[in-house]
């Protein structure tokens, strides 16, 4: 979404150094959804607000009209983006809960940002969890978790990795990752920002270094948004906004080719979830009128 004076004021523009502003923006979306009435909200994250900077909270509180205008501008540029992010959170939550019922032993969250699943999904307390992210963002994450709970959860290992620069597999194995365990890998809002070669390396590690029936869940965008050939105005706006912010899209998958893409890389039982699918699954009744971002899809697949 295009950067504006409001975005700069809230601190939600891209920062070349320090913790991820994208992680904070996504947490803010979860805050908004969690504030809805219980019978309307699609997902609930009581901890998300603790990861929002004082600067952003003060701006939203003292300048409600400007903040609403910022949100409205974002919605005009990429209609339904916030709702699709909410659907993504809910879908991955559902995958995690389903995996727990199927004997999940280990969870790896790549590009974890301010993900709070280790704290808010009860069954995960009995699962080994590895949260992987760049050092600056992870430092903030660890500090906030200590503030909320008094100490770090014993079942979570924080692995500092700059994906695309450091050797992900090596760092995970050095940190105690067990390649023999049934593992779920979450890549939420990650792959589209990685070069294709790094995406392939990541998937190759998963297929070669994970236990039987391990799986992946991630979101993706069409290749046309990445290369600029998307004819939809929302796709053009989304691409331009992120390029202007210094955080361009680097990876997408050709429409209709997600199953081929994953089977060629050692996966099976591929599930493709489009905006039509997740709107039908989650947005009914009072939420039926909420728009989706048709360019964001989800995928789930099992290691062969």
TIDREN-573711 format. One line per 2 residues: number of its first residue (from 1); for each residue y, z negated, x negated of C-alpha. Coordinates in pm, whole numbers, plus 32768, in hexadecimal, padded with zeros to 4 digits. Example, Ala and Ser with C-alpha at 12.3 -4.5 7.8 and 13.67 -1.06 7.14 Angstrom:
REM residues 2
1> 7E3E,7CF4,7B32 ~ 7F96,7D36,7AA9 .
REM end
This chain:
REM residues 304
1> 8000,8000,8000 ~ 8154,8056,7F7C .
3> 820C,7F48,7EBE ~ 834F,7ED1,7F5E .
5> 845C,7DCE,7F1C ~ 839D,7CEA,8006 .
7> 825D,7D19,7F40 ~ 8314,7CBD,7E01 .
9> 83AE,7B8D,7EA8 ~ 825F,7B0D,7F23 .
11> 81C1,7B49,7DD0 ~ 80C7,7C3C,7E64 .
13> 8118,7D5F,7D81 ~ 802E,7DB5,7C63 .
15> 804B,7CE2,7B2C ~ 7FD7,7D77,79E2 .
17> 7F95,7C19,7958 ~ 7F1B,7AD5,79E7 .
19> 7E44,7A96,7B1B ~ 7DFC,7BAD,7C11 .
21> 7F02,7BDD,7D20 ~ 7E01,7CA8,7DE2 .
23> 7D22,7B72,7DF6 ~ 7E46,7AAE,7E88 .
25> 7E99,7BC1,7F80 ~ 7D31,7BC9,7FFE .
27> 7D31,7A4D,801B ~ 7E6F,7A6A,80EB .
29> 7DBC,7B56,81DA ~ 7CA9,7A4F,8202 .
31> 7DB1,7945,8241 ~ 7E43,7A14,835B .
33> 7CF2,7A4D,8400 ~ 7C8B,78E1,83DB .
35> 7DC4,787D,849A ~ 7D57,7939,85D1 .
37> 7CB4,787D,86F5 ~ 7B44,7834,86B7 .
39> 7AD2,7926,87C5 ~ 7B9C,7A43,872C .
41> 7B75,7A28,85B4 ~ 7A79,7B07,8507 .
43> 7A50,7A2A,83D6 ~ 7ABF,78CD,8374 .
45> 7B24,7854,821C ~ 7BC4,76F9,821E .
47> 7BF8,7702,80A5 ~ 7CAE,7850,8084 .
49> 7E08,77BA,80B4 ~ 7DD6,76E1,7F7F .
51> 7DD8,781D,7EA9 ~ 7F2A,7898,7F22 .
53> 8047,7853,7E32 ~ 8164,7771,7E98 .
55> 8252,7897,7E69 ~ 819D,7969,7F6D .
57> 8176,784C,8065 ~ 82E4,77EC,8048 .
59> 8353,7954,8079 ~ 8279,797C,81B0 .
61> 82F8,7831,823D ~ 8469,7860,81F2 .
63> 8477,79D5,823B ~ 8388,7A0C,8360 .
65> 8433,7B4A,83D6 ~ 842F,7BE7,827D .
67> 82C3,7B85,8251 ~ 8268,7C1A,83A2 .
69> 8321,7D57,833E ~ 8258,7D65,81FC .
71> 8113,7D4A,82C0 ~ 8189,7E4D,83BD .
73> 81E4,7F40,82A9 ~ 808B,7F18,820D .
75> 7FE9,7F57,835F ~ 80B7,8093,8395 .
77> 8059,811F,8242 ~ 7EE4,80D4,8258 .
79> 7E90,8081,83C3 ~ 7D75,7F87,83F1 .
81> 7D5A,7F27,8281 ~ 7D72,7DB2,82C4 .
83> 7C71,7DBD,83DC ~ 7B7E,7E80,8301 .
85> 7BA4,7D7C,81EF ~ 7B54,7C6E,82EF .
87> 7A23,7D34,8360 ~ 79B9,7D51,81F3 .
89> 79C8,7BD8,81C9 ~ 78FA,7BA4,8305 .
91> 77FA,7CB0,82B0 ~ 77BC,7C23,8155 .
93> 77A7,7AC3,81E7 ~ 769E,7B45,82D7 .
95> 75DF,7BEB,81B9 ~ 75E6,7AA5,80F4 .
97> 7565,79D9,821B ~ 7455,7AD9,8262 .
99> 73F2,7AD7,80F2 ~ 73D8,795B,80F7 .
101> 72DC,797D,8210 ~ 7218,7A75,813D .
103> 71F4,7992,800F ~ 732C,79D8,7F40 .
105> 7318,7924,7DF2 ~ 744A,799B,7D33 .
107> 75A0,7A28,7D8D ~ 7689,7AEB,7CA8 .
109> 77ED,7B2C,7D1C ~ 7893,7C35,7C44 .
111> 7A0E,7C3C,7C42 ~ 79FD,7AF3,7D01 .
113> 7B74,7ABC,7D1C ~ 7BAE,799F,7E11 .
115> 7A61,79C6,7EC6 ~ 7A04,7879,7F67 .
117> 78A4,78C2,7FE2 ~ 7807,77CD,7EEB .
119> 78CB,76B8,7F99 ~ 78CC,7721,8105 .
121> 776B,77AE,813E ~ 768F,767B,8158 .
123> 7544,7715,80EC ~ 75D1,778D,7FA0 .
125> 75CB,762C,7F15 ~ 745C,7669,7EC5 .
127> 7499,77B8,7E1B ~ 74FC,7800,7CB3 .
129> 7650,78AA,7CBE ~ 7708,7969,7BB0 .
131> 7875,79BE,7BF1 ~ 78EF,7ACE,7B07 .
133> 7A5E,7B22,7AD2 ~ 7B6D,7B50,79CE .
135> 7BE1,7A13,7922 ~ 7D41,79EE,79B2 .
137> 7CD1,7A04,7B1E ~ 7BA1,792B,7AE2 .
139> 7C77,781E,7A3F ~ 7D44,77FF,7B7F .
141> 7C06,7804,7C50 ~ 7B68,76E8,7B8B .
143> 7CA7,7616,7B99 ~ 7CC3,763F,7D13 .
145> 7B53,75EB,7D4E ~ 7B82,74AA,7C86 .
147> 7CB6,7455,7D55 ~ 7BFE,748C,7E9D .
149> 7AB4,73E0,7E4D ~ 7B00,7301,7D24 .
151> 7A04,73B2,7C46 ~ 7958,74FF,7C19 .
153> 781B,7544,7CE5 ~ 76E3,7515,7C15 .
155> 7636,764A,7C9E ~ 774D,7738,7C30 .
157> 7779,77CC,7AD4 ~ 78C7,7871,7A8A .
159> 78A2,799A,79A0 ~ 79DD,7A25,7901 .
161> 79B4,7B9F,78E2 ~ 7AAA,7CBD,78DE .
163> 79CA,7DB7,7991 ~ 79E5,7F06,78E6 .
165> 7A3E,7E68,7798 ~ 793F,7D53,775F .
167> 77C8,7D82,777A ~ 777F,7CFD,78D6 .
169> 7608,7CE3,78AE ~ 761B,7C33,7760 .
171> 7718,7B35,77DE ~ 7648,7AEA,7915 .
173> 7507,7ABA,784E ~ 75BC,79DB,7753 .
175> 763C,7909,7877 ~ 74E1,78BF,7901 .
177> 74AA,79E0,79F3 ~ 7334,79FC,7A3D .
179> 72C0,7B65,7A59 ~ 717C,7AFD,7B07 .
181> 7222,7A68,7C3D ~ 7266,7B10,7D8A .
183> 73DA,7B4F,7D6F ~ 74F3,7BD1,7E4A .
185> 7617,7C7A,7D9A ~ 7765,7C7E,7E51 .
187> 786E,7D79,7DE6 ~ 7987,7D44,7EE0 .
189> 7AC0,7E16,7EA7 ~ 7A48,7E6B,7D48 .
191> 79A2,7FBC,7D15 ~ 7ACE,808D,7D7F .
193> 7B94,7FFF,7C5A ~ 7A8A,8047,7B51 .
195> 7A4B,818E,7A95 ~ 7911,8245,7B0E .
197> 785D,8200,79C7 ~ 788C,8088,79EC .
199> 780F,8097,7B54 ~ 76D4,8145,7AD6 .
201> 76A7,8045,79BE ~ 76C9,7F28,7AB4 .
203> 75C9,7FBB,7BA6 ~ 74DE,8009,7A84 .
205> 74E9,7E9E,7A12 ~ 7495,7E2D,7B72 .
207> 7369,7F15,7B96 ~ 72DE,7EBB,7A3E .
209> 7331,7D48,7A2F ~ 72F2,7CAF,7B83 .
211> 71C5,7C23,7C3A ~ 70F2,7CC6,7D44 .
213> 71AA,7D1A,7E89 ~ 72FF,7CD4,7DF0 .
215> 741F,7D81,7EA1 ~ 7588,7DF0,7E8E .
217> 76A1,7DEE,7F8B ~ 77F1,7E92,7F4D .
219> 790A,7F55,7FED ~ 797B,80B1,7F8D .
221> 7A74,81C4,7FDC ~ 7A4F,8340,7FEF .
223> 7A70,8402,7EAC ~ 7B84,84CD,7F53 .
225> 7C6A,839C,7F57 ~ 7C38,8370,7DE2 .
227> 7C74,84DA,7D7C ~ 7D92,8511,7E70 .
229> 7CE9,8613,7F51 ~ 7CD4,852E,8082 .
231> 7D91,85CF,81A0 ~ 7DCB,848D,8261 .
233> 7F28,83FB,823F ~ 7E93,82A0,8218 .
235> 7DC5,8319,80F0 ~ 7EF3,83B2,8049 .
237> 7FC4,8279,8082 ~ 7EB3,8192,8007 .
239> 7E80,825B,7EC9 ~ 7FF4,827C,7E7F .
241> 803B,810F,7EC1 ~ 7F36,8097,7DCC .
243> 7F9B,8196,7CC6 ~ 8104,8121,7CE4 .
245> 808F,7FBA,7CBF ~ 7FCF,8010,7B83 .
247> 7E77,7FD0,7C17 ~ 7DF0,812A,7C71 .
249> 7CA7,817C,7D15 ~ 7BAD,81FB,7C13 .
251> 7A67,8223,7CD2 ~ 79F6,82A9,7E20 .
253> 78BF,833F,7EBC ~ 78B3,8490,7F68 .
255> 789E,8473,80E0 ~ 7739,8473,8160 .
257> 76A2,843C,8005 ~ 7684,82C1,7FEA .
259> 750A,82C4,8020 ~ 74D6,83D5,7F1D .
261> 75BE,8324,7E2C ~ 74FD,81DD,7E3F .
263> 739A,826B,7E4B ~ 73E3,8333,7D10 .
265> 743F,81EC,7C67 ~ 7304,812B,7CC1 .
267> 734C,809B,7E18 ~ 72A2,80B7,7F6B .
269> 72D1,8044,80D4 ~ 743C,80B4,80C8 .
271> 751A,8043,81E7 ~ 7667,80F2,8213 .
273> 7765,803F,82EE ~ 7892,810D,8359 .
275> 79CF,8098,8408 ~ 7933,8108,8551 .
277> 7804,802B,850A ~ 78C0,7EF0,84AD .
279> 79BD,7F14,85C4 ~ 789A,7F23,86BA .
281> 77EF,7DFA,8615 ~ 7917,7D0E,85FB .
283> 7A44,7D7F,86C5 ~ 7A00,7D5A,8836 .
285> 7AA1,7CA3,8958 ~ 7BF8,7C21,88F2 .
287> 7BD9,7CD7,87A3 ~ 7B7C,7E2A,882F .
289> 7CD8,7EBB,87FC ~ 7CEB,7E6C,8688 .
291> 7CF6,7FA2,85AB ~ 7C0C,7FE2,8487 .
293> 7C46,8096,833E ~ 7B5A,81C1,835E .
295> 7B5D,81F3,81E3 ~ 7AAE,80AA,818F .
297> 7932,8097,81B2 ~ 782B,7F9C,8146 .
299> 76D6,7FD0,80A7 ~ 75A0,7EFA,807B .
301> 746C,7F5F,7FB5 ~ 7332,7EC6,7F1C .
303> 72B5,7EF7,7DB8 ~ 717D,7FCF,7DB6 .
REM end
